[in-house]
């Protein structure tokens, strides 16, 4: 999974260049922790757009490996959660 996330990040950074440091740092760290930190630094609209693009790239890559039907079944909970309203804002800082 980590390799798919890293590849998805690499593809997504073309349209969201601020993800480039996450891609570069991802090799030695937990990529999801780095991604979360980077998303929190962005405006809500930009973070939402990047999350959508990242998820779409991840879905496309996974589909090429295991097929569209299985990909949709596996990602359905995430896709349903992603489209059910606004994202939660981290207020712990």
C-alpha positions, 0 to 999 in steps of 0.5 A: 500500500505504501508504494501505491500511496507514494506513486499517487503522491508523485502523480498528484504533485503535478497539479499540487506542487506543494506535495513535492516535499511530502514525496521527497520525505516519504521514503524515510517516514510514515507517508500518511503522517507527512501528508496529513501535516502538509494538508493541514498547512493548506487552505481548506479548498486546496487541501480538499482538491488535493485529497480528491486528486490523490484518491483518484490517482490511488484508485486508478493505480489500484484498478490497473493492478486488481481490476475496477470491480474489486477496487470499487468494492475495497474503496467503497467505504472511503469513497462514501466517507469522502463524499458525505459532507465536509471534512473534519477540521483538526483543531488540536493545535 
